[in-house]
Amino acid sequence: MDIIYTEITLLRYYYSETDLFETLEVEHALEEDIDLRFEYKMLVESIQEIPTSKFGPSLSAINNILSYSRQVV
């Protein structure tokens, strides 16, 4: 029986969120299936292109919120 691996499974494998049995299954499938290997390679390349910037409020926004909260109380 052929197992179909979804992008979610490959993502979980990439981020080491699969259990030992599933990890071994995915690794074996990647060795055997050239299409799956290509899909995994594209997924890894896509992940690596995502910017690694952190998102958060500016210091002035935080100060404005704190200032407002002092006025309301």
N, CA, C and O atoms as CSV, one atom per row, in Angstrom:
chain,resi,resn,atom,element,x,y,z
A,1,MET,N,N,0.848,-1.183,0.000
A,1,MET,CA,C,0.000,0.000,0.000
A,1,MET,C,C,0.890,1.241,0.000
A,1,MET,O,O,1.791,1.359,0.830
A,2,ASP,N,N,0.645,2.141,-0.904
A,2,ASP,CA,C,1.385,3.388,-0.967
A,2,ASP,C,C,0.776,4.397,-0.006
A,2,ASP,O,O,-0.442,4.560,0.064
A,3,ILE,N,N,1.639,5.060,0.721
A,3,ILE,CA,C,1.198,6.108,1.648
A,3,ILE,C,C,1.375,7.445,0.953
A,3,ILE,O,O,2.416,7.711,0.353
A,4,ILE,N,N,0.361,8.275,1.035
A,4,ILE,CA,C,0.423,9.607,0.432
A,4,ILE,C,C,0.829,10.588,1.523
A,4,ILE,O,O,0.176,10.694,2.561
A,5,TYR,N,N,1.923,11.303,1.265
A,5,TYR,CA,C,2.419,12.278,2.222
A,5,TYR,C,C,1.942,13.664,1.816
A,5,TYR,O,O,2.122,14.087,0.674
A,6,THR,N,N,1.337,14.357,2.758
A,6,THR,CA,C,0.834,15.698,2.507
A,6,THR,C,C,1.908,16.725,2.832
A,6,THR,O,O,2.932,16.404,3.435
A,7,GLU,N,N,1.662,17.944,2.430
A,7,GLU,CA,C,2.587,19.023,2.765
A,7,GLU,C,C,2.685,19.198,4.278
A,7,GLU,O,O,3.739,19.559,4.802
A,8,ILE,N,N,1.588,18.940,4.968
A,8,ILE,CA,C,1.596,19.053,6.427
A,8,ILE,C,C,2.566,18.037,7.025
A,8,ILE,O,O,3.331,18.360,7.933
A,9,THR,N,N,2.530,16.815,6.513
A,9,THR,CA,C,3.455,15.784,6.992
A,9,THR,C,C,4.892,16.193,6.725
A,9,THR,O,O,5.756,16.035,7.587
A,10,LEU,N,N,5.149,16.718,5.538
A,10,LEU,CA,C,6.505,17.147,5.197
A,10,LEU,C,C,6.944,18.330,6.063
A,10,LEU,O,O,8.108,18.411,6.454
A,11,LEU,N,N,6.029,19.235,6.360
A,11,LEU,CA,C,6.344,20.353,7.248
A,11,LEU,C,C,6.676,19.855,8.651
A,11,LEU,O,O,7.643,20.299,9.270
A,12,ARG,N,N,5.866,18.933,9.136
A,12,ARG,CA,C,6.125,18.364,10.454
A,12,ARG,C,C,7.477,17.661,10.473
A,12,ARG,O,O,8.210,17.756,11.457
A,13,TYR,N,N,7.809,16.963,9.401
A,13,TYR,CA,C,9.103,16.302,9.296
A,13,TYR,C,C,10.232,17.335,9.299
A,13,TYR,O,O,11.234,17.160,9.992
A,14,TYR,N,N,10.071,18.398,8.533
A,14,TYR,CA,C,11.094,19.449,8.447
A,14,TYR,C,C,11.379,20.051,9.820
A,14,TYR,O,O,12.534,20.283,10.178
A,15,TYR,N,N,10.323,20.301,10.581
A,15,TYR,CA,C,10.475,20.919,11.898
A,15,TYR,C,C,10.661,19.896,13.022
A,15,TYR,O,O,10.546,20.239,14.199
A,16,SER,N,N,10.948,18.644,12.662
A,16,SER,CA,C,11.201,17.550,13.625
A,16,SER,C,C,10.042,17.353,14.590
A,16,SER,O,O,10.245,17.154,15.787
A,17,GLU,N,N,8.827,17.409,14.059
A,17,GLU,CA,C,7.641,17.216,14.876
A,17,GLU,C,C,6.983,15.862,14.636
A,17,GLU,O,O,5.870,15.620,15.101
A,18,THR,N,N,7.666,14.986,13.915
A,18,THR,CA,C,7.150,13.646,13.676
A,18,THR,C,C,7.749,12.690,14.697
A,18,THR,O,O,8.871,12.887,15.164
A,19,ASP,N,N,6.981,11.641,15.041
A,19,ASP,CA,C,7.537,10.648,15.943
A,19,ASP,C,C,8.542,9.779,15.180
A,19,ASP,O,O,8.686,9.916,13.966
A,20,LEU,N,N,9.217,8.907,15.877
A,20,LEU,CA,C,10.283,8.114,15.283
A,20,LEU,C,C,9.790,7.279,14.105
A,20,LEU,O,O,10.428,7.241,13.053
A,21,PHE,N,N,8.663,6.616,14.286
A,21,PHE,CA,C,8.125,5.768,13.219
A,21,PHE,C,C,7.794,6.588,11.971
A,21,PHE,O,O,8.146,6.202,10.857
A,22,GLU,N,N,7.125,7.704,12.161
A,22,GLU,CA,C,6.755,8.546,11.023
A,22,GLU,C,C,7.999,9.144,10.358
A,22,GLU,O,O,8.049,9.269,9.134
A,23,THR,N,N,8.995,9.510,11.154
A,23,THR,CA,C,10.251,10.033,10.607
A,23,THR,C,C,10.907,9.008,9.702
A,23,THR,O,O,11.344,9.333,8.598
A,24,LEU,N,N,10.975,7.766,10.169
A,24,LEU,CA,C,11.570,6.703,9.360
A,24,LEU,C,C,10.782,6.470,8.075
A,24,LEU,O,O,11.369,6.246,7.016
A,25,GLU,N,N,9.465,6.520,8.166
A,25,GLU,CA,C,8.625,6.353,6.979
A,25,GLU,C,C,8.884,7.456,5.957
A,25,GLU,O,O,9.043,7.180,4.768
A,26,VAL,N,N,8.926,8.701,6.419
A,26,VAL,CA,C,9.140,9.832,5.514
A,26,VAL,C,C,10.534,9.748,4.886
A,26,VAL,O,O,10.686,9.973,3.685
A,27,GLU,N,N,11.538,9.428,5.682
A,27,GLU,CA,C,12.891,9.318,5.144
A,27,GLU,C,C,12.983,8.228,4.086
A,27,GLU,O,O,13.635,8.405,3.057
A,28,HIS,N,N,12.329,7.104,4.341
A,28,HIS,CA,C,12.321,6.026,3.353
A,28,HIS,C,C,11.603,6.471,2.078
A,28,HIS,O,O,12.065,6.205,0.969
A,29,ALA,N,N,10.477,7.145,2.252
A,29,ALA,CA,C,9.716,7.616,1.090
A,29,ALA,C,C,10.522,8.635,0.293
A,29,ALA,O,O,10.471,8.635,-0.937
A,30,LEU,N,N,11.265,9.504,0.979
A,30,LEU,CA,C,12.090,10.490,0.277
A,30,LEU,C,C,13.211,9.821,-0.516
A,30,LEU,O,O,13.599,10.305,-1.579
A,31,GLU,N,N,13.726,8.714,0.000
A,31,GLU,CA,C,14.765,7.977,-0.727
A,31,GLU,C,C,14.204,7.293,-1.976
A,31,GLU,O,O,14.891,7.197,-2.993
A,32,GLU,N,N,12.967,6.824,-1.900
A,32,GLU,CA,C,12.383,6.015,-2.956
A,32,GLU,C,C,11.619,6.814,-4.011
A,32,GLU,O,O,11.573,6.415,-5.175
A,33,ASP,N,N,11.024,7.928,-3.620
A,33,ASP,CA,C,10.100,8.650,-4.511
A,33,ASP,C,C,10.722,9.975,-4.952
A,33,ASP,O,O,10.843,10.906,-4.156
A,34,ILE,N,N,11.109,10.051,-6.208
A,34,ILE,CA,C,11.759,11.262,-6.729
A,34,ILE,C,C,10.810,12.461,-6.736
A,34,ILE,O,O,11.247,13.593,-6.528
A,35,ASP,N,N,9.514,12.226,-6.972
A,35,ASP,CA,C,8.538,13.326,-6.960
A,35,ASP,C,C,8.377,13.902,-5.558
A,35,ASP,O,O,8.305,15.117,-5.376
A,36,LEU,N,N,8.323,13.016,-4.577
A,36,LEU,CA,C,8.213,13.469,-3.188
A,36,LEU,C,C,9.479,14.208,-2.773
A,36,LEU,O,O,9.407,15.221,-2.076
A,37,ARG,N,N,10.621,13.716,-3.189
A,37,ARG,CA,C,11.889,14.371,-2.889
A,37,ARG,C,C,11.926,15.775,-3.494
A,37,ARG,O,O,12.402,16.712,-2.853
A,38,PHE,N,N,11.422,15.925,-4.730
A,38,PHE,CA,C,11.369,17.234,-5.382
A,38,PHE,C,C,10.418,18.162,-4.626
A,38,PHE,O,O,10.724,19.336,-4.416
A,39,GLU,N,N,9.259,17.628,-4.218
A,39,GLU,CA,C,8.286,18.441,-3.481
A,39,GLU,C,C,8.879,18.898,-2.144
A,39,GLU,O,O,8.685,20.043,-1.735
A,40,TYR,N,N,9.598,18.003,-1.469
A,40,TYR,CA,C,10.231,18.353,-0.201
A,40,TYR,C,C,11.308,19.423,-0.412
A,40,TYR,O,O,11.426,20.356,0.382
A,41,LYS,N,N,12.080,19.284,-1.470
A,41,LYS,CA,C,13.120,20.267,-1.779
A,41,LYS,C,C,12.498,21.643,-2.019
A,41,LYS,O,O,13.012,22.646,-1.524
A,42,MET,N,N,11.403,21.701,-2.767
A,42,MET,CA,C,10.716,22.971,-3.017
A,42,MET,C,C,10.168,23.559,-1.722
A,42,MET,O,O,10.221,24.771,-1.515
A,43,LEU,N,N,9.646,22.709,-0.858
A,43,LEU,CA,C,9.121,23.158,0.424
A,43,LEU,C,C,10.234,23.766,1.275
A,43,LEU,O,O,10.050,24.833,1.861
A,44,VAL,N,N,11.384,23.097,1.347
A,44,VAL,CA,C,12.514,23.597,2.125
A,44,VAL,C,C,13.006,24.927,1.561
A,44,VAL,O,O,13.286,25.856,2.319
A,45,GLU,N,N,13.113,25.023,0.256
A,45,GLU,CA,C,13.550,26.281,-0.361
A,45,GLU,C,C,12.568,27.408,-0.073
A,45,GLU,O,O,12.977,28.546,0.158
A,46,SER,N,N,11.275,27.097,-0.086
A,46,SER,CA,C,10.258,28.112,0.209
A,46,SER,C,C,10.370,28.590,1.649
A,46,SER,O,O,10.265,29.786,1.924
A,47,ILE,N,N,10.580,27.660,2.557
A,47,ILE,CA,C,10.708,28.018,3.973
A,47,ILE,C,C,11.927,28.911,4.177
A,47,ILE,O,O,11.875,29.879,4.935
A,48,GLN,N,N,13.009,28.585,3.505
A,48,GLN,CA,C,14.243,29.350,3.682
A,48,GLN,C,C,14.143,30.758,3.092
A,48,GLN,O,O,14.937,31.629,3.448
A,49,GLU,N,N,13.187,30.992,2.203
A,49,GLU,CA,C,13.006,32.315,1.615
A,49,GLU,C,C,12.121,33.224,2.460
A,49,GLU,O,O,12.048,34.427,2.208
A,50,ILE,N,N,11.455,32.663,3.451
A,50,ILE,CA,C,10.594,33.469,4.320
A,50,ILE,C,C,11.481,34.386,5.154
A,50,ILE,O,O,12.439,33.925,5.776
A,51,PRO,N,N,11.172,35.671,5.173
A,51,PRO,CA,C,12.002,36.581,5.971
A,51,PRO,C,C,11.947,36.203,7.454
A,51,PRO,O,O,10.915,35.758,7.956
A,52,THR,N,N,13.054,36.384,8.129
A,52,THR,CA,C,13.126,36.007,9.541
A,52,THR,C,C,12.963,37.192,10.476
A,52,THR,O,O,13.373,37.138,11.635
A,53,SER,N,N,12.365,38.258,9.972
A,53,SER,CA,C,12.182,39.434,10.821
A,53,SER,C,C,11.114,39.164,11.877
A,53,SER,O,O,10.186,38.379,11.675
A,54,LYS,N,N,11.278,39.833,12.992
A,54,LYS,CA,C,10.313,39.708,14.074
A,54,LYS,C,C,9.328,40.868,13.970
A,54,LYS,O,O,9.692,41.995,13.634
A,55,PHE,N,N,8.089,40.559,14.265
A,55,PHE,CA,C,7.058,41.577,14.197
A,55,PHE,C,C,6.643,41.948,15.612
A,55,PHE,O,O,6.432,41.082,16.461
A,56,GLY,N,N,6.532,43.227,15.846
A,56,GLY,CA,C,6.116,43.698,17.149
A,56,GLY,C,C,5.829,45.184,17.088
A,56,GLY,O,O,6.201,45.864,16.132
A,57,PRO,N,N,5.170,45.675,18.110
A,57,PRO,CA,C,4.844,47.101,18.123
A,57,PRO,C,C,6.093,47.945,18.358
A,57,PRO,O,O,7.052,47.505,18.992
A,58,SER,N,N,6.059,49.134,17.845
A,58,SER,CA,C,7.179,50.056,18.072
A,58,SER,C,C,7.143,50.533,19.513
A,58,SER,O,O,6.120,50.423,20.189
A,59,LEU,N,N,8.259,51.060,19.974
A,59,LEU,CA,C,8.347,51.570,21.341
A,59,LEU,C,C,7.358,52.714,21.558
A,59,LEU,O,O,6.768,52.837,22.631
A,60,SER,N,N,7.181,53.548,20.536
A,60,SER,CA,C,6.237,54.667,20.689
A,60,SER,C,C,4.803,54.153,20.815
A,60,SER,O,O,4.013,54.733,21.560
A,61,ALA,N,N,4.454,53.099,20.120
A,61,ALA,CA,C,3.104,52.532,20.236
A,61,ALA,C,C,2.885,51.983,21.650
A,61,ALA,O,O,1.819,52.175,22.236
A,62,ILE,N,N,3.890,51.306,22.188
A,62,ILE,CA,C,3.781,50.775,23.553
A,62,ILE,C,C,3.613,51.917,24.549
A,62,ILE,O,O,2.779,51.849,25.451
A,63,ASN,N,N,4.411,52.961,24.376
A,63,ASN,CA,C,4.306,54.108,25.290
A,63,ASN,C,C,2.959,54.789,25.178
A,63,ASN,O,O,2.404,55.206,26.194
A,64,ASN,N,N,2.415,54.915,23.979
A,64,ASN,CA,C,1.078,55.499,23.806
A,64,ASN,C,C,0.019,54.667,24.519
A,64,ASN,O,O,-0.875,55.223,25.157
A,65,ILE,N,N,0.107,53.363,24.420
A,65,ILE,CA,C,-0.864,52.486,25.092
A,65,ILE,C,C,-0.742,52.625,26.603
A,65,ILE,O,O,-1.750,52.742,27.299
A,66,LEU,N,N,0.478,52.612,27.112
A,66,LEU,CA,C,0.678,52.757,28.557
A,66,LEU,C,C,0.192,54.114,29.048
A,66,LEU,O,O,-0.409,54.210,30.118
A,67,SER,N,N,0.447,55.156,28.279
A,67,SER,CA,C,-0.003,56.492,28.641
A,67,SER,C,C,-1.532,56.548,28.669
A,67,SER,O,O,-2.117,57.113,29.592
A,68,TYR,N,N,-2.156,55.979,27.686
A,68,TYR,CA,C,-3.625,55.957,27.630
A,68,TYR,C,C,-4.203,55.167,28.801
A,68,TYR,O,O,-5.196,55.577,29.402
A,69,SER,N,N,-3.579,54.036,29.122
A,69,SER,CA,C,-4.107,53.214,30.207
A,69,SER,C,C,-3.991,53.930,31.557
A,69,SER,O,O,-4.820,53.709,32.439
A,70,ARG,N,N,-2.990,54.771,31.729
A,70,ARG,CA,C,-2.850,55.533,32.966
A,70,ARG,C,C,-3.964,56.583,33.077
A,70,ARG,O,O,-4.429,56.887,34.175
A,71,GLN,N,N,-4.388,57.134,31.931
A,71,GLN,CA,C,-5.439,58.156,31.935
A,71,GLN,C,C,-6.800,57.564,32.217
A,71,GLN,O,O,-7.642,58.204,32.849
A,72,VAL,N,N,-7.025,56.339,31.751
A,72,VAL,CA,C,-8.338,55.707,31.900
A,72,VAL,C,C,-8.576,55.261,33.328
A,72,VAL,O,O,-9.712,55.305,33.799
A,73,VAL,N,N,-7.561,54.841,34.018
A,73,VAL,CA,C,-7.710,54.308,35.379
A,73,VAL,C,C,-7.877,55.376,36.359
A,73,VAL,O,O,-8.016,55.103,37.552
